[in-house]
Amino acid sequence: MTRMLLLPAVLLACALAACGQNYSDKPAEAALAEKNLTPVAAASPALQAATANVPSYGETSASGDEQEWEHVKTTVPAGWQAQKPSSSMRIAQYSIPAVHGGESASLAVFAGNMGSVDDNVTRWIGQFTQPDDSVSKSRRWDLLSDGGLEVTLVDASGTYNGGMGRGGGPVEDYRVLGAIVTTRSTYLYLKLLGPETELADLVKPFEQMIRSMRAG
């Protein structure tokens, strides 16, 4: 019985001793100096400025949040939620909360040289069909961003047959807003995908985001 009581007492004494090894009633800097330790330096003003407006995964962007992708800066619409990219090919990914009670829309951002602008436009439009199997409703137009970047935009809708991330099956009443941005050294590809009811409200904010682009 005595041994059973002694064991917890010994363990408690050891725990208290271990906790007390790093305790000091002196100010933090003095206590660290006493043990020949150096406090971690605060982030430089440049680093703080660079990361100030970058939302963490799961956070929603506020009005005016600025992002930089491949040396291109842009203003992300308020309320768009940053996510960890689901593929190594993506450099950024956002979820846009649904406002019509359905599935949320999503934005995927890619960078590189993935073929000509015409090839990508044709591929995106070709991922949609109408109920009679005809080509999807679509349009293509060009604009120059406020920062002087050339952009080709695509708007297509119908039954989505892209397959990636959707179990491979077709999805009716879907829509894509796409943008191909020509930068100094590469291309940015933005693909906003979701139900037609949701994307109807996202046309203007998406185009505003594209127009805000400029070289970083």
C-alpha positions in Angstrom: 0.0 0.0 0.0 2.9 2.3 0.9 4.6 1.7 -2.5 1.4 2.5 -4.3 1.2 5.9 -2.6 4.9 6.7 -3.1 4.8 6.3 -6.9 2.3 9.1 -7.6 4.1 11.3 -5.2 7.4 10.7 -7.0 5.8 11.4 -10.4 4.3 14.6 -9.1 7.6 15.8 -7.7 9.3 15.1 -11.0 6.6 17.0 -13.0 6.9 20.0 -10.7 10.6 20.0 -11.0 10.5 19.8 -14.8 8.0 22.7 -15.0 10.1 24.8 -12.7 13.2 24.4 -14.9 12.0 27.0 -17.3 10.1 29.3 -14.9 11.5 32.8 -14.0 9.8 35.7 -12.4 12.1 38.1 -14.4 11.1 39.9 -17.5 11.1 37.7 -20.6 14.3 39.2 -22.2 16.2 39.0 -18.9 15.2 35.4 -18.3 16.2 34.4 -21.9 19.6 36.2 -21.5 20.2 34.4 -18.2 20.1 31.1 -20.1 22.1 32.5 -23.1 19.0 32.4 -25.3 18.0 35.0 -27.9 14.4 36.1 -28.4 12.9 35.5 -31.9 13.0 38.7 -33.9 9.7 40.2 -35.1 8.9 39.9 -38.7 10.4 42.7 -40.9 8.1 45.5 -42.0 8.5 44.2 -45.6 7.4 40.7 -44.7 4.4 42.1 -42.6 3.3 44.2 -45.6 3.6 41.3 -48.0 1.4 39.0 -45.9 -1.0 41.5 -44.4 -3.8 40.9 -46.9 -3.3 37.3 -47.8 -6.2 35.3 -46.3 -5.4 32.0 -44.6 -7.1 28.9 -45.9 -10.7 28.9 -44.7 -10.8 32.7 -44.3 -13.0 34.9 -46.5 -11.5 37.9 -48.2 -12.5 41.3 -47.2 -13.3 44.2 -49.5 -10.1 45.2 -51.2 -8.0 42.2 -50.4 -5.1 42.0 -52.8 -3.5 38.8 -54.0 -0.4 38.2 -56.2 -0.2 35.3 -58.6 3.0 34.9 -60.7 3.9 38.6 -60.3 0.3 39.7 -61.1 -1.7 41.5 -58.5 -5.4 41.5 -58.3 -8.2 42.4 -55.9 -10.3 39.4 -54.9 -14.0 40.0 -54.4 -15.2 40.2 -50.8 -16.5 37.0 -49.3 -14.6 34.6 -51.5 -13.1 31.9 -49.3 -9.4 30.9 -49.8 -8.9 27.1 -49.8 -5.9 24.9 -50.0 -5.5 24.0 -53.7 -6.8 20.5 -54.4 -4.2 19.9 -57.0 -0.5 20.7 -57.4 -1.4 22.3 -60.7 -3.3 25.0 -59.0 -1.6 28.0 -57.5 -4.8 29.3 -55.8 -8.3 28.2 -55.1 -11.4 29.9 -53.7 -14.9 28.8 -52.8 -17.7 31.3 -53.3 -20.6 30.6 -50.8 -24.0 29.9 -52.4 -26.7 32.5 -52.1 -29.5 30.6 -53.8 -29.5 27.5 -51.6 -27.6 25.3 -54.0 -24.0 24.2 -54.5 -21.3 26.8 -54.1 -19.1 28.0 -57.0 -15.4 27.6 -57.0 -12.4 29.5 -58.6 -9.3 27.7 -59.7 -6.1 29.5 -60.7 -3.4 27.9 -62.8 -0.1 29.3 -64.2 2.1 28.2 -67.0 1.9 27.6 -70.8 -0.8 25.1 -71.4 -1.3 25.6 -75.1 -2.5 28.5 -77.2 -5.3 30.8 -76.1 -7.6 29.4 -78.9 -6.9 25.8 -77.7 -7.9 26.6 -74.2 -11.0 28.5 -75.2 -12.1 25.7 -77.4 -11.5 23.1 -74.7 -13.5 25.1 -72.1 -16.4 25.6 -74.4 -16.3 22.0 -75.5 -16.8 20.8 -71.9 -20.5 22.0 -72.1 -23.4 20.7 -74.2 -27.1 21.5 -74.5 -29.9 19.0 -74.0 -30.0 18.3 -77.7 -26.2 17.7 -77.7 -25.6 20.9 -79.6 -22.7 23.1 -78.7 -23.1 25.0 -75.4 -24.2 28.6 -75.2 -21.0 30.6 -75.1 -19.2 33.8 -75.8 -15.7 35.0 -76.0 -14.3 38.5 -75.7 -11.1 40.4 -75.0 -10.3 43.2 -72.6 -7.3 45.2 -71.4 -6.9 45.3 -67.6 -6.4 48.5 -65.8 -2.8 47.5 -65.5 -2.4 47.0 -69.2 -2.6 43.2 -69.3 -4.2 41.4 -72.2 -7.0 39.1 -71.2 -9.3 36.7 -73.1 -12.6 35.8 -71.3 -15.0 32.9 -71.9 -18.5 32.4 -70.7 -20.1 29.0 -71.4 -23.1 27.1 -69.9 -25.2 24.0 -70.3 -24.4 20.4 -69.2 -20.9 20.3 -67.8 -18.9 17.3 -69.0 -15.5 18.3 -67.6 -15.4 15.5 -65.1 -12.5 16.6 -63.0 -13.4 16.7 -59.3 -17.0 15.7 -60.0 -16.9 11.9 -60.2 -16.6 12.0 -63.9 -20.4 12.4 -64.5 -22.1 15.3 -66.4 -23.8 18.0 -64.4 -26.8 19.9 -65.7 -27.3 23.7 -65.6 -23.7 24.6 -65.0 -21.6 27.5 -66.1 -18.0 28.6 -66.4 -16.4 32.0 -66.4 -12.9 31.7 -67.6 -10.0 34.1 -68.2 -6.6 33.7 -69.8 -4.2 36.5 -68.7 -1.0 37.1 -70.7 1.8 38.1 -68.3 5.4 39.1 -68.9 6.7 35.5 -68.8 3.7 33.1 -68.7 -0.1 32.8 -68.6 -2.6 32.8 -65.8 -5.7 30.7 -66.3 -8.7 31.4 -64.1 -11.7 29.1 -64.1 -14.8 30.0 -62.1 -17.2 27.1 -62.2 -20.6 26.4 -60.6 -24.4 26.3 -61.0 -25.8 28.8 -63.4 -28.0 30.3 -60.7 -24.9 31.1 -58.7 -22.7 32.3 -61.5 -25.4 34.7 -62.7 -24.5 36.9 -59.7 -20.7 36.5 -60.1 -20.2 37.8 -63.7 -19.7 41.4 -62.6 -17.4 40.7 -59.6 -15.3 38.2 -61.7 -14.8 40.8 -64.5 -14.0 43.5 -61.9 -11.3 41.2 -60.5 -9.9 40.6 -63.9 -9.9 44.4 -64.7 -8.0 45.1 -61.5 -5.0 43.0 -62.6 -1.6 44.6 -63.0 2.0 43.5 -63.0 3.4 43.2 -59.4 
